[in-house]
Amino acid sequence: MNIKVQAKLCEIFKSQKELLEKNWDLENDAESKDLQLKKILLQKTSELDENLKQRVFAEIEKLGPLENLISDEDVTEILVNGPDCVLFEKKGQLIQSDDFFFDTSTYNQCIERISQLCHSYMNKEKPFIETQIGTLRFTLIYSDLSRGQHLLSIRKQPKDIWTLEKLKSNNWCTDQQFQLIQKILRDQKNFLFVGGTSSGKTSALQALMNEISNTERIVIIEDTQELRLCNPLSVSLLTRTDVLNKNNDVTMTDLLKRALRLRPDRLVVGEIRGAEATNLLMALATGHDGSFGSMHAKSASEALLRLEMLIQMGAPQWSLQSIRRLIGLTIKYIFVVEKKNGHRRLEGIYQITSVEENGMTLMKLD
């Protein structure tokens, strides 16, 4: 939206809102402020074109400047730092939108609408909301934790499911890597998928799951539902955190224990981030070949170090040598993905070749 047009819309909105606040008489008028404001704005914007009128009413009734971004299929993520700072990721690039909220009150109303969609609310006692609605994953952070403004993140899942072929056509991997990935999946080897934030780990996990035979049962374990079931035999389990203490929390560790009773051929963990790493590797040591999961790390060696630390959280009595031997017995490969200049790609596939006195030996295969 043109900045001058946006400024004009803001001016109209604020002036009418101030006028309404000044002349509002609760006793003599049964209509709500919002309804009166809509009527006044309808009069004031009658000469504007239809798109601008819709933008004004999106501010009052919907999600304001976020509406067009949510409907744009090329936008993969939306970030809001406050009413005057709306960012979005498009084709791997983070861009600041020309459009923004008219004022702090309409931004806060938008946050309230999203909270209602999430069937939740935010306050000082409950400063976070994280939930999945359809193909949108919402994260909200209360203003007390972020210098006076609520923070909002909306991550969009692609409507078209990623496949390995589609990733390859986008130069995500080489022909040699493509063939190696297929072989690792066929041979049912366990592996980790690692990379930084927004490096495409989830999309890649989904693509690899879609390569697995329809006769295999996969049990997916996640904090938020991002991975889609790839066949009717498979199921998905989600953790639960209840900040109000009305229900018991359900952790990754809890779900891993129950997952083993669901007769999985493979386990897929959306993100390994805590003491559940211990239970996962213990499960892999007893079967479930071809399982995999993702983890935040920038390199294969960093992933192994982080995995050691996570296992120590779940089993502090274990020696480091025992932990390394367990990793060497259960994890065979580490896939490293990265994002450079807006392009996501597979940096390399590493094999754990041996467990030594001072650590594990890695070999790059491609």
LINCORWO-V552377 format. One record per pair of residues at least 6 apart in sequence whose ideal C-beta (glycine too) atoms are under 8 Angstrom apart, sorted by the first residue. I is the first residue (numbers start at 1). J is the second residue. D is the distance in Angstrom with one decimal. If there is no record, write none. Layout:
# LINCORWO-V552377
i:I j:J d:D
i:I j:J d:D
This chain:
# LINCORWO-V552377
i:1 j:55 d:7.1
i:1 j:65 d:8.0
i:1 j:98 d:5.2
i:1 j:99 d:4.5
i:2 j:98 d:7.3
i:3 j:98 d:6.2
i:5 j:52 d:6.8
i:6 j:98 d:6.9
i:6 j:99 d:6.2
i:6 j:100 d:6.9
i:9 j:52 d:6.8
i:9 j:55 d:6.7
i:9 j:56 d:6.0
i:9 j:102 d:6.8
i:10 j:102 d:4.8
i:10 j:103 d:7.2
i:12 j:41 d:7.1
i:12 j:44 d:5.3
i:12 j:45 d:6.7
i:12 j:56 d:7.5
i:13 j:41 d:7.0
i:13 j:56 d:6.8
i:13 j:59 d:6.8
i:13 j:102 d:4.5
i:13 j:103 d:7.3
i:13 j:106 d:7.7
i:14 j:102 d:6.9
i:14 j:103 d:6.2
i:16 j:37 d:6.5
i:16 j:40 d:4.8
i:16 j:41 d:5.9
i:16 j:44 d:6.1
i:17 j:37 d:6.3
i:17 j:103 d:7.9
i:17 j:105 d:7.8
i:19 j:40 d:7.6
i:20 j:33 d:6.2
i:20 j:36 d:5.9
i:20 j:37 d:5.6
i:20 j:40 d:6.6
i:21 j:33 d:8.0
i:24 j:33 d:6.3
i:29 j:36 d:7.4
i:34 j:60 d:6.8
i:37 j:60 d:6.8
i:38 j:57 d:7.1
i:38 j:60 d:6.1
i:38 j:61 d:7.9
i:41 j:56 d:5.7
i:41 j:57 d:7.5
i:41 j:60 d:7.3
i:42 j:53 d:8.0
i:45 j:52 d:6.9
i:45 j:53 d:5.1
i:45 j:56 d:5.4
i:48 j:56 d:7.7
i:55 j:99 d:7.8
i:58 j:64 d:5.5
i:58 j:65 d:7.8
i:58 j:67 d:5.0
i:59 j:65 d:8.0
i:59 j:101 d:7.0
i:59 j:102 d:5.4
i:59 j:106 d:5.1
i:60 j:106 d:7.1
i:60 j:109 d:7.9
i:62 j:113 d:7.5
i:63 j:70 d:7.1
i:63 j:110 d:5.3
i:63 j:113 d:6.7
i:63 j:114 d:7.2
i:64 j:101 d:5.2
i:64 j:102 d:7.5
i:64 j:106 d:6.2
i:64 j:107 d:7.5
i:64 j:110 d:5.5
i:65 j:86 d:5.3
i:65 j:97 d:6.2
i:65 j:99 d:3.8
i:65 j:100 d:5.8
i:65 j:101 d:6.4
i:66 j:78 d:6.1
i:66 j:80 d:7.4
i:66 j:86 d:7.1
i:66 j:110 d:7.1
i:66 j:154 d:7.2
i:68 j:99 d:7.5
i:69 j:75 d:5.1
i:69 j:78 d:5.1
i:69 j:86 d:7.5
i:69 j:88 d:5.1
i:69 j:97 d:7.0
i:70 j:78 d:7.1
i:70 j:136 d:7.1
i:70 j:154 d:7.0
i:70 j:156 d:7.3
i:72 j:90 d:7.6
i:73 j:159 d:6.9
i:74 j:90 d:5.3
i:74 j:91 d:6.3
i:75 j:88 d:5.0
i:75 j:89 d:6.8
i:75 j:90 d:5.3
i:75 j:156 d:6.6
i:76 j:89 d:5.0
i:76 j:90 d:7.2
i:76 j:155 d:7.4
i:76 j:156 d:5.6
i:76 j:158 d:7.6
i:77 j:88 d:6.7
i:77 j:89 d:4.2
i:77 j:153 d:7.1
i:77 j:154 d:6.9
i:77 j:155 d:5.1
i:77 j:156 d:6.7
i:77 j:198 d:7.4
i:78 j:86 d:7.2
i:78 j:87 d:7.3
i:78 j:88 d:5.0
i:78 j:89 d:7.9
i:78 j:152 d:7.6
i:78 j:153 d:7.2
i:78 j:154 d:4.2
i:78 j:156 d:7.6
i:79 j:86 d:7.7
i:79 j:87 d:4.3
i:79 j:88 d:7.2
i:79 j:89 d:7.9
i:79 j:94 d:7.8
i:79 j:152 d:7.3
i:79 j:153 d:5.4
i:79 j:154 d:7.9
i:80 j:86 d:5.4
i:80 j:87 d:7.4
i:80 j:107 d:7.7
i:80 j:151 d:6.9
i:80 j:152 d:4.1
i:80 j:153 d:7.7
i:81 j:87 d:7.2
i:81 j:149 d:6.8
i:81 j:151 d:6.5
i:82 j:104 d:7.9
i:82 j:107 d:7.0
i:82 j:149 d:3.8
i:82 j:150 d:7.9
i:83 j:100 d:6.3
i:83 j:101 d:3.8
i:83 j:102 d:7.6
i:83 j:103 d:6.2
i:83 j:104 d:5.2
i:83 j:106 d:7.2
i:83 j:107 d:3.8
i:83 j:149 d:7.4
i:84 j:100 d:4.8
i:84 j:101 d:7.0
i:85 j:96 d:7.0
i:85 j:100 d:6.9
i:86 j:96 d:7.2
i:86 j:97 d:4.2
i:86 j:99 d:6.5
i:86 j:100 d:5.4
i:86 j:101 d:7.6
i:87 j:94 d:5.9
i:87 j:95 d:6.8
i:87 j:96 d:5.4
i:87 j:97 d:6.8
i:88 j:94 d:7.5
i:88 j:95 d:5.9
i:88 j:97 d:6.0
i:89 j:95 d:7.5
i:89 j:198 d:7.6
i:91 j:342 d:6.6
i:92 j:339 d:7.0
i:92 j:341 d:7.7
i:92 j:342 d:2.9
i:92 j:343 d:5.9
i:92 j:344 d:6.9
i:93 j:342 d:4.8
i:101 j:107 d:4.1
i:101 j:110 d:6.9
i:104 j:149 d:7.7
i:107 j:149 d:7.8
i:107 j:150 d:7.4
i:108 j:150 d:6.9
i:111 j:122 d:7.5
i:111 j:140 d:6.5
i:111 j:150 d:4.9
i:111 j:152 d:6.7
i:114 j:129 d:8.0
i:114 j:138 d:6.1
i:114 j:140 d:6.7
i:114 j:152 d:7.1
i:115 j:121 d:5.1
i:115 j:122 d:6.1
i:115 j:129 d:6.2
i:115 j:140 d:6.9
i:117 j:133 d:5.9
i:117 j:138 d:7.8
i:118 j:129 d:5.5
i:118 j:131 d:4.5
i:118 j:133 d:6.8
i:118 j:138 d:6.0
i:118 j:140 d:7.9
i:119 j:131 d:8.0
i:120 j:126 d:7.8
i:120 j:129 d:5.0
i:120 j:131 d:6.9
i:121 j:129 d:7.9
i:122 j:128 d:7.4
i:122 j:129 d:5.8
i:122 j:140 d:6.1
i:122 j:142 d:4.7
i:122 j:150 d:7.4
i:123 j:142 d:7.0
i:124 j:142 d:7.0
i:124 j:144 d:5.9
i:125 j:243 d:7.4
i:125 j:244 d:8.0
i:126 j:142 d:7.8
i:126 j:243 d:5.0
i:126 j:244 d:6.8
i:127 j:141 d:6.6
i:127 j:142 d:3.7
i:127 j:144 d:6.4
i:127 j:145 d:5.4
i:128 j:139 d:7.6
i:128 j:140 d:6.9
i:128 j:141 d:6.0
i:128 j:142 d:7.1
i:128 j:243 d:7.5
i:129 j:138 d:6.6
i:129 j:139 d:7.2
i:129 j:140 d:4.2
i:130 j:137 d:7.8
i:130 j:138 d:7.1
i:130 j:139 d:5.2
i:130 j:140 d:7.8
i:130 j:223 d:8.0
i:130 j:224 d:6.3
i:131 j:137 d:7.5
i:131 j:138 d:5.5
i:131 j:224 d:7.5
i:132 j:138 d:7.6
i:132 j:224 d:5.4
i:132 j:225 d:4.8
i:132 j:226 d:7.4
i:135 j:156 d:6.0
i:135 j:157 d:4.2
i:135 j:158 d:7.8
i:135 j:159 d:6.6
i:136 j:154 d:5.6
i:136 j:155 d:7.3
i:136 j:156 d:5.9
i:136 j:157 d:7.5
i:137 j:154 d:7.2
i:137 j:155 d:4.4
i:137 j:156 d:7.9
i:137 j:157 d:7.3
i:137 j:224 d:5.7
i:137 j:226 d:6.7
i:138 j:152 d:7.5
i:138 j:153 d:7.3
i:138 j:154 d:5.8
i:139 j:151 d:8.0
i:139 j:152 d:7.3
i:139 j:153 d:4.2
i:139 j:154 d:8.0
i:139 j:155 d:7.8
i:140 j:150 d:6.4
i:140 j:151 d:7.1
i:140 j:152 d:5.6
i:140 j:153 d:7.9
i:141 j:150 d:6.7
i:141 j:151 d:4.2
i:141 j:152 d:7.9
i:142 j:150 d:6.4
i:143 j:149 d:5.5
i:143 j:150 d:4.9
i:157 j:226 d:6.6
i:158 j:203 d:7.4
i:160 j:166 d:7.9
i:161 j:206 d:6.3
i:161 j:210 d:6.5
i:161 j:228 d:6.2
i:162 j:203 d:4.7
i:162 j:204 d:7.4
i:162 j:206 d:5.1
i:162 j:207 d:4.3
i:162 j:210 d:7.5
i:163 j:207 d:5.4
i:163 j:210 d:5.4
i:163 j:211 d:7.8
i:164 j:178 d:6.8
i:164 j:181 d:6.6
i:164 j:182 d:7.4
i:164 j:207 d:4.8
i:164 j:208 d:6.7
i:164 j:210 d:7.2
i:164 j:211 d:5.5
i:166 j:207 d:7.1
i:167 j:173 d:6.4
i:167 j:203 d:7.5
i:167 j:204 d:6.7
i:167 j:207 d:5.3
i:168 j:175 d:7.8
i:168 j:178 d:5.1
i:171 j:343 d:7.5
i:171 j:345 d:6.7
i:172 j:200 d:7.7
i:172 j:204 d:7.6
i:172 j:344 d:6.5
i:172 j:345 d:5.3
i:172 j:346 d:5.8
i:173 j:181 d:7.2
i:173 j:345 d:7.0
i:173 j:346 d:4.3
i:174 j:366 d:6.6
i:176 j:366 d:5.3
i:177 j:346 d:5.6
i:177 j:349 d:6.2
i:177 j:366 d:5.0
i:180 j:349 d:5.8
i:180 j:365 d:6.2
i:180 j:366 d:6.4
i:181 j:208 d:7.0
i:181 j:211 d:7.8
i:181 j:335 d:7.7
i:181 j:349 d:7.4
i:182 j:211 d:6.7
i:184 j:191 d:6.4
i:184 j:332 d:7.8
i:184 j:333 d:5.9
i:184 j:349 d:7.8
i:185 j:208 d:6.5
i:185 j:211 d:5.3
i:185 j:212 d:6.5
i:185 j:290 d:6.9
i:187 j:290 d:8.0
i:188 j:266 d:7.7
i:188 j:289 d:4.0
i:188 j:290 d:3.4
i:189 j:289 d:7.2
i:189 j:290 d:6.7
i:189 j:332 d:4.4
i:189 j:333 d:6.0
i:190 j:284 d:5.4
i:190 j:289 d:6.7
i:190 j:290 d:6.8
i:190 j:291 d:5.2
i:190 j:292 d:6.4
i:190 j:330 d:5.7
i:190 j:331 d:5.5
i:190 j:332 d:5.6
i:190 j:333 d:7.8
i:191 j:292 d:4.9
i:191 j:331 d:6.7
i:191 j:332 d:6.2
i:191 j:333 d:3.9
i:191 j:334 d:6.5
i:191 j:335 d:6.1
i:192 j:272 d:7.7
i:192 j:292 d:6.7
i:192 j:293 d:6.4
i:192 j:294 d:7.3
i:192 j:295 d:5.8
i:192 j:303 d:5.9
i:192 j:307 d:7.4
i:192 j:331 d:6.0
i:192 j:333 d:7.6
i:192 j:334 d:5.0
i:192 j:335 d:7.1
i:193 j:201 d:5.4
i:193 j:204 d:6.1
i:193 j:205 d:5.8
i:193 j:208 d:7.8
i:193 j:292 d:6.3
i:193 j:293 d:7.0
i:193 j:294 d:4.4
i:193 j:295 d:7.5
i:193 j:335 d:4.9
i:193 j:337 d:6.9
i:194 j:201 d:7.5
i:194 j:294 d:6.9
i:194 j:295 d:5.1
i:194 j:296 d:7.2
i:194 j:297 d:4.2
i:194 j:298 d:7.8
i:194 j:299 d:7.7
i:194 j:300 d:7.0
i:194 j:302 d:7.8
i:194 j:303 d:4.3
i:194 j:334 d:6.1
i:194 j:335 d:7.0
i:194 j:336 d:5.6
i:194 j:337 d:7.3
i:195 j:201 d:5.1
i:195 j:294 d:7.7
i:195 j:296 d:7.6
i:195 j:297 d:7.3
i:195 j:298 d:7.5
i:195 j:336 d:6.4
i:195 j:337 d:3.8
i:195 j:338 d:6.0
i:195 j:339 d:7.6
i:196 j:296 d:6.9
i:196 j:298 d:5.7
i:196 j:338 d:6.9
i:196 j:339 d:6.8
i:197 j:296 d:7.0
i:198 j:339 d:6.1
i:199 j:337 d:4.8
i:199 j:338 d:5.5
i:199 j:339 d:4.6
i:199 j:344 d:6.0
i:200 j:337 d:5.5
i:200 j:339 d:6.7
i:200 j:344 d:3.8
i:201 j:271 d:7.9
i:201 j:294 d:4.3
i:201 j:337 d:6.0
i:202 j:226 d:5.1
i:202 j:227 d:6.9
i:202 j:270 d:7.3
i:202 j:294 d:7.1
i:203 j:344 d:7.7
i:204 j:335 d:7.4
i:204 j:337 d:6.0
i:204 j:346 d:7.5
i:205 j:227 d:6.2
i:205 j:268 d:6.8
i:205 j:270 d:7.5
i:205 j:292 d:7.3
i:205 j:294 d:5.8
i:206 j:227 d:5.7
i:206 j:228 d:6.4
i:206 j:230 d:8.0
i:208 j:292 d:7.1
i:209 j:218 d:6.6
i:209 j:227 d:6.7
i:209 j:230 d:4.6
i:209 j:268 d:6.4
i:210 j:230 d:5.1
i:212 j:218 d:6.6
i:212 j:230 d:6.3
i:212 j:231 d:7.8
i:212 j:266 d:6.9
i:212 j:290 d:7.6
i:214 j:230 d:7.9
i:214 j:231 d:4.4
i:214 j:232 d:7.9
i:214 j:233 d:7.3
i:215 j:233 d:7.3
i:216 j:231 d:7.5
i:216 j:233 d:7.0
i:216 j:265 d:4.2
i:216 j:266 d:6.2
i:216 j:290 d:7.8
i:217 j:233 d:4.3
i:217 j:234 d:5.8
i:217 j:235 d:7.8
i:217 j:262 d:7.8
i:217 j:263 d:6.3
i:217 j:264 d:5.7
i:217 j:265 d:4.9
i:217 j:266 d:7.7
i:218 j:229 d:7.7
i:218 j:230 d:6.7
i:218 j:231 d:7.6
i:218 j:233 d:7.6
i:218 j:234 d:4.1
i:218 j:235 d:7.9
i:218 j:264 d:6.6
i:218 j:265 d:6.8
i:218 j:266 d:5.0
i:218 j:267 d:7.6
i:218 j:268 d:5.6
i:219 j:234 d:7.0
i:219 j:235 d:5.7
i:219 j:236 d:7.8
i:219 j:237 d:6.7
i:219 j:259 d:4.4
i:219 j:262 d:5.3
i:219 j:264 d:4.0
i:219 j:266 d:7.7
i:219 j:267 d:5.7
i:219 j:268 d:7.3
i:220 j:227 d:5.2
i:220 j:229 d:7.2
i:220 j:234 d:6.9
i:220 j:235 d:7.2
i:220 j:236 d:4.3
i:220 j:237 d:6.8
i:220 j:268 d:4.8
i:220 j:269 d:8.0
i:220 j:270 d:6.9
i:221 j:236 d:7.9
i:221 j:237 d:5.0
i:221 j:239 d:7.9
i:221 j:252 d:6.2
i:221 j:255 d:4.9
i:221 j:256 d:6.3
i:221 j:259 d:6.1
i:221 j:267 d:7.0
i:221 j:268 d:7.2
i:221 j:269 d:5.1
i:221 j:270 d:6.7
i:222 j:236 d:6.9
i:222 j:237 d:7.5
i:222 j:238 d:5.9
i:222 j:239 d:7.4
i:222 j:269 d:7.6
i:222 j:270 d:3.4
i:222 j:271 d:7.4
i:223 j:238 d:7.3
i:223 j:239 d:5.1
i:223 j:252 d:7.4
i:223 j:270 d:6.5
i:223 j:271 d:6.6
i:224 j:238 d:7.3
i:224 j:270 d:7.6
i:225 j:236 d:6.5
i:225 j:238 d:5.8
i:226 j:270 d:6.2
i:227 j:236 d:7.0
i:227 j:268 d:6.8
i:227 j:270 d:6.0
i:229 j:235 d:7.2
i:229 j:236 d:6.1
i:235 j:262 d:6.5
i:237 j:255 d:4.5
i:237 j:258 d:7.1
i:237 j:259 d:6.2
i:238 j:255 d:7.9
i:239 j:249 d:7.8
i:239 j:250 d:5.5
i:239 j:251 d:5.9
i:239 j:252 d:5.8
i:239 j:254 d:7.8
i:239 j:255 d:6.4
i:240 j:247 d:7.0
i:240 j:249 d:6.2
i:240 j:250 d:4.2
i:241 j:249 d:5.4
i:242 j:248 d:7.4
i:242 j:249 d:6.1
i:251 j:274 d:7.8
i:251 j:276 d:6.9
i:252 j:269 d:7.2
i:252 j:272 d:7.9
i:252 j:273 d:7.9
i:252 j:274 d:6.5
i:252 j:276 d:3.6
i:253 j:274 d:7.9
i:253 j:275 d:6.3
i:253 j:276 d:4.5
i:253 j:279 d:5.3
i:253 j:314 d:7.4
i:256 j:267 d:7.6
i:256 j:269 d:7.9
i:256 j:276 d:5.7
i:256 j:279 d:4.5
i:256 j:280 d:6.0
i:256 j:283 d:6.3
i:257 j:279 d:6.6
i:259 j:267 d:6.2
i:259 j:283 d:7.8
i:260 j:283 d:5.8
i:260 j:288 d:7.9
i:264 j:288 d:5.9
i:265 j:288 d:7.2
i:265 j:290 d:7.2
i:266 j:288 d:6.2
i:266 j:289 d:7.6
i:266 j:290 d:4.7
i:266 j:291 d:4.9
i:266 j:292 d:7.6
i:267 j:280 d:7.2
i:267 j:283 d:6.5
i:267 j:284 d:7.5
i:267 j:288 d:5.3
i:267 j:291 d:4.1
i:267 j:293 d:7.7
i:268 j:291 d:6.7
i:268 j:292 d:6.1
i:268 j:293 d:6.4
i:269 j:276 d:7.5
i:269 j:280 d:6.1
i:269 j:291 d:8.0
i:269 j:292 d:7.8
i:269 j:293 d:3.3
i:269 j:294 d:7.3
i:270 j:293 d:7.2
i:270 j:294 d:6.6
i:271 j:293 d:7.2
i:271 j:294 d:5.3
i:271 j:295 d:6.7
i:271 j:296 d:7.4
i:272 j:280 d:6.6
i:272 j:293 d:5.0
i:272 j:294 d:7.1
i:272 j:295 d:4.7
i:272 j:307 d:7.5
i:272 j:310 d:6.6
i:273 j:295 d:7.3
i:273 j:296 d:7.3
i:273 j:310 d:7.4
i:274 j:310 d:6.3
i:274 j:313 d:6.4
i:274 j:314 d:7.8
i:275 j:310 d:6.7
i:275 j:313 d:4.3
i:275 j:314 d:3.4
i:276 j:310 d:8.0
i:276 j:314 d:7.0
i:277 j:307 d:6.0
i:277 j:310 d:3.8
i:277 j:311 d:5.1
i:277 j:313 d:7.6
i:277 j:314 d:6.4
i:278 j:310 d:7.6
i:278 j:311 d:4.9
i:278 j:313 d:7.6
i:278 j:314 d:3.0
i:278 j:315 d:4.9
i:279 j:314 d:6.7
i:280 j:291 d:8.0
i:280 j:293 d:6.9
i:281 j:311 d:6.6
i:281 j:326 d:5.4
i:281 j:327 d:6.7
i:281 j:330 d:4.9
i:281 j:331 d:7.5
i:282 j:326 d:7.8
i:283 j:291 d:7.8
i:284 j:291 d:5.7
i:284 j:330 d:4.0
i:284 j:331 d:7.6
i:285 j:326 d:6.6
i:285 j:329 d:6.1
i:285 j:330 d:5.4
i:295 j:303 d:5.9
i:295 j:306 d:6.5
i:295 j:307 d:7.0
i:296 j:306 d:7.6
i:297 j:303 d:3.8
i:297 j:306 d:5.4
i:297 j:336 d:7.9
i:298 j:336 d:7.9
i:298 j:338 d:7.7
i:299 j:336 d:6.2
i:300 j:334 d:4.2
i:300 j:336 d:5.6
i:300 j:348 d:7.5
i:300 j:350 d:4.0
i:300 j:362 d:5.3
i:301 j:362 d:6.4
i:303 j:334 d:5.5
i:303 j:336 d:7.6
i:304 j:327 d:6.8
i:304 j:334 d:7.5
i:304 j:352 d:7.7
i:304 j:359 d:7.4
i:304 j:360 d:5.7
i:304 j:362 d:7.6
i:307 j:327 d:6.1
i:307 j:331 d:7.6
i:308 j:320 d:6.8
i:308 j:323 d:5.5
i:308 j:324 d:6.9
i:308 j:327 d:7.2
i:311 j:318 d:7.1
i:311 j:323 d:5.0
i:311 j:326 d:7.3
i:311 j:327 d:7.6
i:312 j:318 d:7.1
i:312 j:320 d:7.8
i:312 j:323 d:6.7
i:315 j:323 d:7.6
i:324 j:355 d:5.1
i:324 j:359 d:6.9
i:324 j:360 d:6.0
i:325 j:355 d:5.6
i:327 j:352 d:7.3
i:327 j:355 d:7.7
i:327 j:360 d:6.8
i:328 j:352 d:5.8
i:328 j:354 d:7.3
i:328 j:355 d:4.0
i:328 j:360 d:6.0
i:331 j:352 d:6.1
i:332 j:351 d:6.6
i:332 j:352 d:6.3
i:333 j:349 d:6.0
i:333 j:350 d:6.7
i:333 j:351 d:5.6
i:333 j:352 d:7.4
i:333 j:365 d:7.9
i:334 j:349 d:7.5
i:334 j:350 d:4.6
i:334 j:352 d:7.2
i:334 j:362 d:7.3
i:335 j:346 d:6.4
i:335 j:348 d:7.9
i:335 j:349 d:5.5
i:335 j:350 d:7.9
i:336 j:346 d:7.4
i:336 j:347 d:4.5
i:336 j:348 d:5.3
i:336 j:349 d:7.7
i:336 j:350 d:6.8
i:337 j:344 d:6.5
i:337 j:345 d:7.0
i:337 j:346 d:5.6
i:337 j:347 d:6.4
i:338 j:344 d:7.4
i:338 j:345 d:6.4
i:338 j:347 d:4.6
i:339 j:345 d:8.0
i:348 j:364 d:5.1
i:348 j:365 d:7.6
i:348 j:366 d:6.0
i:349 j:364 d:7.3
i:349 j:365 d:4.9
i:349 j:366 d:5.4
i:350 j:362 d:4.7
i:350 j:363 d:6.7
i:350 j:364 d:5.5
i:350 j:365 d:6.9
i:351 j:362 d:7.0
i:351 j:363 d:5.0
i:351 j:365 d:5.6
i:352 j:360 d:5.4
i:352 j:361 d:7.3
i:352 j:362 d:6.3
i:353 j:361 d:4.8
i:353 j:362 d:7.0
i:353 j:363 d:5.0
i:354 j:360 d:7.0
i:354 j:361 d:4.6
i:355 j:361 d:7.8
